[in-house]
Amino acid sequence: MEENAFLEAAENGDIETVTQHLESGTNVDTSDEHNRTALMKAAKHGHLDIVQLLLEHGASVNARDNRGTSALYWASNNGYNDIVQLLIQHHSDVGVVDDRGWTAKDQASSHHYDDIVHMLEDAGA
């Protein structure tokens, strides 16, 4: 149950609770029933401060959920330029493909997030 609270805090932007969990030894790469990690949840919902904190604590930047999506995929899909940039700086795999054959670049392009498309292309996508 503690793990669920950690994942929920990351998703909801509650940095104090995320910090408390990390300090008390919660595994930074804990995942839910869909294999979504706190990093994925924070990236999906635009919580840059939590993404940074999780990366500082060694979160797996290239973890993938049961659909093949990653934190970079979610940040690209939702137009979070700063998070995309941070994940790229932490060597996120820009070529990861989900179970439908879509990449982070495909997601960004479909939403007309041109800045993200260019960032991903500059990183090798």
C-alpha positions, 0 to 999 in steps of 0.5 A, a space after each residue: 500500500 505504501 508503494 501506491 501512495 508513492 505512485 499517487 504522490 508522483 502523479 499528483 505532484 506531491 513532492 513532499 510525499 515523494 521525498 518522504 517515500 524516497 528518504 524512507 527507502 521506497 524503491 524509486 522504480 516501483 510500478 503499478 499494475 500496468 508497470 508504470 513507474 513514478 517517473 512515468 506518472 510525473 512526466 505524464 502529468 507535467 511535474 518537472 520538479 518530481 521528474 528531476 527528484 526521481 532522476 536524482 534518485 536513480 529512476 530508470 529513465 528508459 523503463 517501459 510500461 505494459 504498452 511499451 511507453 516510457 516517461 519520454 513518450 508521456 511527456 512528448 504526448 502531453 507537450 511538456 517541453 522542459 520534461 522532454 529536454 530533461 529526459 533527453 539529457 538523462 539519455 532517454 531512448 528517443 526511439 522507443 516504440 509502443 505496442 501500436 508502433 508509435 514513438 515519442 516523436 509520433 506522439 508529439 507530431 500528432 499534437 503539433 508540438 513542433 518544439 518537442 519534435 525538433 528536440 527529439 530529432 536533434 537527439 536522434 529520433 
